[in-house]
């Protein structure tokens, strides 16, 4: 009986541990610790939910790790949109891989968060912080707001060190060239 229980416990799926692997020293974080903390935050917050294309499995969609945080694929086609369903009080629709959303604001696409030039590769930390805390597109003054479902209002509550760790992690991942489609305002939905 005891062998069966131990055997069953050994067969259970292991959950990935996203917690930081090293504790920060009192002197400050090393570069590796900043990146590790950023990875933990990105995974705990769920950035991949909207910024990573999915693969369909028997358990539903899962993040395609080969396209980690590359945003909505440039070559992905959206299905026809029934505009009558996206009125205020109506539906918000998501693309099957969850990287595009349609609502009363129009059509928005998960951005490329990789350090490629088509992503955030040329962004300064100040731009990243402005995008995350003020909802400014590309973190620049005078640009349109970042559109839903990006919860920048919640991310505005993050401490600067958390934002810095997230930025450092994103700048450390593999760059993926992917020009995400441009936002489509509601009056231009086809």
Secondary structure, 3 states (H helix, E strand, C coil): CHHHHHHHHHHCCCCCCCCCCCCCECCECCHHHHHHHHHHHHHHHCCHHHHCCEEEECCEEEECHHHCCCCCCCCCCCCCCCHHHCCCCCCCEECCCCCEEEECCEEEECCCCCCCCCCCCCCCHHHHHHHHHHCEHHHCCCCCECCCCCCHHHHCCCCHHHHHHHHHHHHHCCCCCCCCCCCEEHHHCC
